[in-house]
Amino acid sequence: MAVAGCVADDVGPINVLTTEVGHPSPTYIPDPADDGSTVVGLAFSGGGTRAAAFSYGVLRALDDVVIDERPKRRTLVDDIRMISGASGGAIAAAYFGYKGRDGYQDFRERFLTQNAEADLREAISPVNLVRAYYGGVNDRSGFARWLNDHLFDGATFKALHRPKGPIVWINASDIYNRTPFLFTYDTFAALCSDLDKVRLADGVAASAAVPVVFAPIVVAATSPDCGYHRPGWLSQALADRNASLRLKAYAGALDAYQNAGPHDYVKLLDGGLTDNIGVTGFTLERSAAGTPYGPLSPSEAVRLNTLIFIVVDAGSGSNKAWTKSLHGPKASELFNVTTSTTLAASVRDEFDALKLAVSQWKGELVRFRCGLPGSTVSAYRGSAGGWNCRDVRLVVQHLSFADVDPATEAKLNDIPTRLRLPVDQVDLLIGAGRKALGVNPDINAAVAAIRARAGIRPAAITTAAVN
């Protein structure tokens, strides 16, 4: 009892309730500054620093792919219009959103090669064992504070409002409603809170809050009278018996926040519990759009030629040692085996659902585009000359450790999902991310078509090592 009395930790809440309703989420993804013919979306998986480094390698490879030279040099990174992440991938996604295409390159030095575990407690003392029993060893004074002080410089979600910046989706898990929890304006409007005042570090820490290692991140949900009104998509999702189950569950959670329900607080843990590859943001936006073109605007849908959506998955393969024995896996291995099996099955289902949704979306986009009068096309594009309403390519690809050579894959699979890794492992992961993108035939084919339209000679994606 005396030991338990010492456990008084910083558990939140991370938001401030207000009597004024927050503004809703944007209807469409940000409009690009160029001609809008290319749109890139990225989803980064969970997996600690391992996932963050692998994702960073993909970003650096994208930045080497020049897709236009007139009126100025442009790479695929310039066309990232949406980026999301869960757990370790959320760190990379949030940092790109925070620093932008001209500032994210120092991520290796500021995070990947640092000791993000410096302020974390380990469950080896009686007090920390009690903390684990009461919900989690580490609170906001650990990883969230480290992120705030060393990576995000005290910034809040308002810092993501950069000119030409992408929409950023950070995924955590609401462990009461058993749904993804997206750090979006619609979510925080339902909580009568202002997302712009929430620290980026707290959102990312919630996404990376592995159960027991971390205490849940707490969000206040006492629902003061702030004049909140359900957005149209939420009311429609609740009323439509045939709505997507994912969308319906998320709408139900937001409705519970506003109508109090049985709780005053929302408890958040690792985003990987409900979506380990970070695709919830895009899939919900597409389900909620209610139009053939959303989350693109009508003009974006008309100007689009190529959309490349890349899921960067740092999940590891299985340890084959115990498959060569009659016995095993051992008790010490069962937790990892069980978790990995569950995550792998979930990732396959999520990616297959994403591909199906995008395939259906393409059909709707083509019908929308082909049904427009020439005057509307001209208004959106500047001219209808040479336009083919069916000329739209949607490329969805899954990049993983399996995309590199077998020897490197085996080394990558042995890297733990910690928040601190040796520099040689960090650089191995970065190089693997670059190679996984460079050897992908569908992405290479899409890039070749983009470059041909811009009048640039064909070139393979580089896979050179980079720091």
Buried (B, 14 or more C-beta within 10 A) or exposed (E): EEEEEEBEBEBBBBBEBBEEBBEBBBBBBBBBEBBBBBBBBBBBBBBBBBBBBBBBBBBBBBBBBBBBEEEEEBBBBBBBBBBBBBBBBBBBBBBBBBBBBEEBBEBBEBBBBBEBBEBBBEBEEEBBEBBBEEBBBBBBBBBBBBBBEBBBBEBBBEBBEBEEBBBBBBBBBBBBBEBBBBBBBBBBBBBBBBBBBBBBBBBBBBBBBBBBBBBBBBBBBEBBEBEBEBBEBBEBBBEEEEBBEBBBBBBBBBBBBBEEBEEEBBBBBBBBBBBBBBBBBBBBBBBBBEBBBBBBBBBBBBBBBBBBBBBBBBBBBBBEEBEEEEEBBEEEEEEBBEEBEEBBEBBEEBBEBBBEBBEEBBEBBBEBBEEBEEEBBBBBBEEBEEBEBEBBBBBBBBBBBBBBEEEBBEBBBEBBBBBBBEEEBBBBBBBBBBBBBBBBEEBBEBBBBBBEBBEBEEEEBBBEEBE
